[in-house]
Amino acid sequence: MLATLDRQLRPLCYRYWQMVIDPRDVMLQRLLVDAGIASGMRVLDLGCGYGKVSAMLSRIVGPSGSVTGVDRDPSAIEVARRSAASQGLTNTRFQVTALESLAETSLEGPFDAAVARRVFMYVPDPVAALLAVKGQVRAGGVVVLQEQDTSMVPVASAPLPLHRRVHEWVWTMVEREGANVRFGLALPSVFARAGLSLEELRVEAVAQTASRRLPTADMVRAVMARIVAQGVATEAEIDVDTLDQRLEAELTVSGASFVGDVVFGAWGRVS
Ligand SMILES: C[S@@+](CC[C@H](N)C(=O)[O-])C[C@H]1O[C@@H](n2cnc3c(N)ncnc32)[C@H](O)[C@@H]1O
């Protein structure tokens, strides 16, 4: 009876954990709050994508604050606008803008803070982009970046060949697309060269076990066309419809823990 209940509840619990309290969002929320993002602030969300970070910021700054999301991808901005409207986030606005053209863009700044998650690793000249960002933030304002870094991962407490293969598919694809997948470690030097005083640099990771897994197969499904286009793996090799089951089985049978996500968080102040 208890075993049956456990079998039924466990998948629901980890689905809930993934959807409601994604640990990567928890790390970001903590970084933002520790960096001083607070009620009433005017915040610029750089490379906002579909607006997930903007929505988090919107809730932190509240109705007396505001969030401006910018991204170079017009289709992402469309999704971000629709998503914010459906959540009733009236303190957010979105604009198509590349970081490289921020200096010539008129936004409703200066902002109290600028934030970016998983964006600068894709930018060919991050120092120039950060200099342009500084121009949009008031003196004393804060710039907060959170970026992935694969220098230390994947690591596991037992051999997990499928987990390692999936990690390699994703990160080889990202690297072949031109991203710097070791950008986290470069953050202090990028801040220094952009003349931003680094106040904090932290490293956090997500440890997965059989009962606490990330929705890796969903993520692979979302980027499968890019993995195939970069010649990293074929659809048949990925076999995305059975991927989640196979990943879960690998962790369950081995009883192992796996770390594939390491993020660096940093903030600095504009003088
Ligand atoms: C991995 S997504 C992250 C989206 C969002 N920050 C999040 O964490 O959910 C990277 C985003 O950065 C945007 N991006 C990359 N380079 C950019 C640039 N030079 N200027 C503006 N946006 C950029 C992409 O279009 C994409 O939406």
The ligand as an ORCA input file, in Angstrom:
! r2SCAN-3c Opt
* xyz 0 1
  C      19.397     31.300    -22.797
  S      18.326     32.633    -23.176
  C      18.028     33.308    -21.547
  C      16.704     34.027    -21.432
  C      16.406     34.607    -20.064
  N      17.428     35.526    -19.614
  C      16.204     33.509    -19.033
  O      17.096     33.264    -18.210
  O      15.124     32.870    -19.053
  C      19.420     33.829    -23.887
  C      18.698     35.044    -24.427
  O      19.660     36.050    -24.669
  C      19.312     36.707    -25.872
  N      20.527     37.328    -26.399
  C      21.690     36.721    -26.722
  N      22.577     37.616    -27.170
  C      21.963     38.821    -27.137
  C      22.364     40.138    -27.488
  N      23.562     40.356    -27.965
  N      21.479     41.146    -27.320
  C      20.243     40.904    -26.825
  N      19.798     39.677    -26.500
  C      20.654     38.647    -26.640
  C      18.757     35.593    -26.753
  O      17.960     36.096    -27.803
  C      17.971     34.768    -25.731
  O      16.642     35.194    -25.637
*
